């Protein structure tokens, strides 16, 4: 496992909710990343509790996260160490109520 994969693994393990995105929660740099942040806010996630990783600032992470998750696109959401998906999957899960359950620990 290379350094980038280790760094990504640490980020995913050490934060309850991690969003690898373009930009940050305050200033998303693409529509899909913006939508992902809005979905999380709609689920009641406190922006302060949300760990975002701006892949535009780190090309190694930008490529490495795709390999880490075996998922080709960004944004990517991880909750409690588990890969959830990108903004389309987040939207589907939000609409069904499943994302709220995952985020709130199944309550």
C-alpha positions in Angstrom: 0.0 0.0 0.0 1.5 3.3 -1.0 1.6 6.5 1.1 -1.4 8.1 -0.6 -3.6 5.0 0.0 -2.4 5.0 3.6 -3.3 8.6 4.0 -6.8 8.1 2.5 -7.3 5.1 4.7 -6.4 7.1 7.8 -8.8 9.9 6.8 -11.6 7.4 6.2 -11.0 5.6 9.5 -10.4 8.7 11.7 -13.5 10.7 10.7 -17.2 9.6 11.0 -18.2 11.4 7.8 -15.7 12.1 5.0 -16.5 13.7 1.7 -13.8 13.6 -1.0 -14.9 16.5 -3.2 -13.8 19.3 -5.5 -13.6 22.4 -3.3 -14.9 22.4 0.3 -18.3 22.5 2.0 -18.3 26.3 2.0 -17.2 26.6 -1.6 -17.8 23.5 -3.8 -16.0 23.7 -7.1 -18.4 21.5 -9.1 -22.1 20.9 -9.2 -21.9 17.3 -8.1 -19.8 18.2 -5.0 -22.2 21.0 -4.2 -25.1 18.6 -4.4 -23.4 16.1 -2.2 -22.9 18.9 0.5 -26.6 19.9 0.2 -27.7 16.3 0.6 -25.6 15.9 3.8 -27.0 19.2 5.2 -30.5 18.0 4.4 -29.7 14.8 6.4 -28.9 17.0 9.4 -25.1 16.7 9.2 -23.4 19.7 10.9 -20.9 21.2 8.5 -18.4 21.3 11.3 -18.7 17.6 11.8 -18.2 17.0 8.1 -14.6 16.3 7.0 -14.1 17.4 3.4 -11.0 16.7 1.4 -10.4 19.0 -1.6 -9.0 16.7 -4.3 -8.1 19.7 -6.4 -5.4 20.6 -3.9 -3.8 17.1 -4.0 -3.5 15.3 -7.4 -2.2 12.1 -5.6 -5.4 12.0 -3.6 -7.5 12.9 -6.6 -6.3 9.8 -8.4 -5.7 7.7 -5.3 -9.3 7.9 -4.0 -10.6 6.4 -7.3 -8.3 3.4 -6.8 -9.0 3.2 -3.0 -12.8 2.9 -3.6 -12.7 1.3 -7.0 -15.1 4.1 -8.0 -14.2 6.4 -11.0 -15.8 9.7 -10.0 -15.7 12.4 -7.4 -17.4 13.3 -5.0 -17.1 10.2 -2.8 -18.8 9.8 0.6 -17.6 7.6 3.4 -19.6 7.1 6.6 -17.9 5.4 9.6 -15.2 3.9 7.3 -17.7 2.5 4.7 -17.8 3.8 1.1 -21.3 5.0 0.3 -21.0 6.4 -3.2 -21.1 9.5 -5.3 -23.8 12.2 -5.5 -26.2 10.2 -7.5 -26.2 7.3 -5.1 -26.4 9.8 -2.2 -29.5 11.3 -3.7 -31.2 7.9 -4.2 -30.4 6.9 -0.7 -31.5 10.3 0.7 -34.9 10.0 -1.2 -35.5 6.5 0.2 -34.4 7.6 3.8 -31.6 5.1 3.8 -28.8 7.8 3.9 -30.2 9.4 7.0 -30.2 5.9 8.7 -26.6 5.3 7.7 -25.5 8.7 8.9 -27.5 8.5 12.2 -26.3 4.9 12.9 -29.5 3.1 11.9 -31.7 5.0 14.4 
